Structure formats: C-alpha cells, structure tokens
Amino acid sequence: MNLLVLANNIAAVRAKINEALTVAGRHPEDLTLVAVTKYVDALAIKELLPHGVEHIGENRLQEAVKKQAVLSDLKNSFTWHFIGSLQTNKARQVAAGFDLIHSLDRMSLAEALHKASQTLNKEISVLIQVNVSGERTKHGVDPAEVGAFYAEVRKLSGLRPVGLMTMAPYSDDPEASRPVFRELRLLFEQIKRDYHPGPQWRELSMGMSNDYMVAIEEGATIVRIGSAIFGAGTEG
Ligand SMILES: *Cc1c(COP(=O)(O)O)cnc(C)c1O
C-alpha cells in the first residue's frame, strides 16, 4: 500500500463524509468511520493510526485474529468491528476479540453470544443485521420480524443491542440504496417507540464505499468503508 495514496484516500473520504454531514445538518461526533481492512494486511492497519482511523472492520474471523496477533500491543489502540456472517460455533472467539458485532441475524447466534458473555464475563455489544432489500443472498432478519427479534435479544442479559445494520444491494447508483437506508432508519425508530431501549440504542451501521454519502444523509452513525480507502483494485 502506497502511503501517499492511503493518506489521500482517507482525506478524500473524510471530506465527503463532512460534506454529507453538512447537507444533513449533523455533527461529526455523530459518525464513526470504520475502515474495512479485509483487503489488506496488518501492516496496512497500522498505517491508519497516524490518520486517526481507529475503528477497524473485518469480516473473516481467522484472518482478523492473525492480523490482531501481528499487531500485538497495537491491537488495543483500535476498536474492532466484526462485520461478516458469523457461525454459531465461533461466537465465543468473536466475542473475545471484537468490540462490536454488526451481524446478529438469528436467535441461535444470540444465545451462543449470551453464553460466551458469561464465560468471558463481558457484556457483548451487538447490532441486529436486517435484510431490508430481501435479497436471498443476503443475511439478516426480515424487516417484519425485527421488532420481535429485538424483544427476544434484549432478554439475554449478556447482550447489549445498540442498533441496526444493513447492506444495500450493490449498484453503481448510490441513490438506489436510499430507500433501503431510509427503511432501516424507520425500523430503528419503531423499535425505539415500541420498546424504549434507552440511550444505548443509538447506532445505524449502513453505507459502504459506493453509497456512504447517501447513508449519512439518511442517518447512518457508522459507515463501513473499504475500497475507497485502500484502493479500487482491492478484492474482498
Ligand atoms: C467489504 C464490506 C464492506 C466494505 O465494502 P467497500 O465497498 O469496499 O467499502 C462493508 N461492509 C461489509 C459487511 C463488507 O463485507
């Protein structure tokens, strides 16, 4: 990774984020930039620190654990986000190594994470992944069931549900994502009205390299950005 390119990419992403925040009349403190590092190695992750990028998103457990081991002491300089689909038998390992899990999509996983929380003696922060678009290839709770799902999840004392996450279908046109993001925001508000979750209910993880500006306009509090930071040639 060319360091000058990296610096330029981060600056460009930050400028666009600020532009979108301004359009939406929102404050920079209300937005977390998660750098999705699934395309790059541990050394590239280290290069993010001087730019103040401290939130890291990984979608594969084994790869992430290896990178964390390479970073060793620096691991704790970052906040780690697990954004990939998660096997139930990996729940404990993910709970141990990550600060926020974006991909809670079924009750069996919620129960496994709850169990892990007892073993690890740690409350586990989670986002409920919603399949807003209904694409068969996508993971996530059906929008019609997300309220009931939330109600079950919050009975598990080891879990701390803090919001919702979604992925829009891929499109070259960022506007195509807008209805998906708007719907996620509505579901988020609906849970707030129906269940009064309190101030911990505050995150909307939506928006990737191709559509993060639209996501911010629609209320994203977390954007997950990979290729716009690490280069268009990167493959996931
Ligand atoms: C890869 C990935 C991203 C980042 O995608 P880019 O288009 O490279 O920004 C965001 N979220 C999830 C869940 C991903 O798997």
PDBQT file of the ligand as one rigid body, heavy atoms in Angstrom, charges set to zero:
ROOT
HETATM    1  C1  LIG A 301     -16.461  -5.459   2.405  1.00  0.00    +0.000 C 
HETATM    2  C2  LIG A 301     -17.520  -4.888   3.259  1.00  0.00    +0.000 A 
HETATM    3  C3  LIG A 301     -17.662  -3.501   3.389  1.00  0.00    +0.000 A 
HETATM    4  C4  LIG A 301     -16.793  -2.503   2.653  1.00  0.00    +0.000 C 
HETATM    5  O1  LIG A 301     -17.020  -2.559   1.272  1.00  0.00    +0.000 OA
HETATM    6  P1  LIG A 301     -16.378  -1.468   0.290  1.00  0.00    +0.000 P 
HETATM    7  O2  LIG A 301     -17.323  -1.440  -0.848  1.00  0.00    +0.000 OA
HETATM    8  O3  LIG A 301     -15.031  -1.988  -0.072  1.00  0.00    +0.000 OA
HETATM    9  O4  LIG A 301     -16.310  -0.185   1.002  1.00  0.00    +0.000 OA
HETATM   10  C5  LIG A 301     -18.654  -3.026   4.239  1.00  0.00    +0.000 A 
HETATM   11  N1  LIG A 301     -19.473  -3.862   4.922  1.00  0.00    +0.000 NA
HETATM   12  C6  LIG A 301     -19.363  -5.195   4.817  1.00  0.00    +0.000 A 
HETATM   13  C7  LIG A 301     -20.293  -6.052   5.595  1.00  0.00    +0.000 C 
HETATM   14  C8  LIG A 301     -18.396  -5.758   3.989  1.00  0.00    +0.000 A 
HETATM   15  O5  LIG A 301     -18.299  -7.091   3.886  1.00  0.00    +0.000 OA
ENDROOT
TORSDOF 0
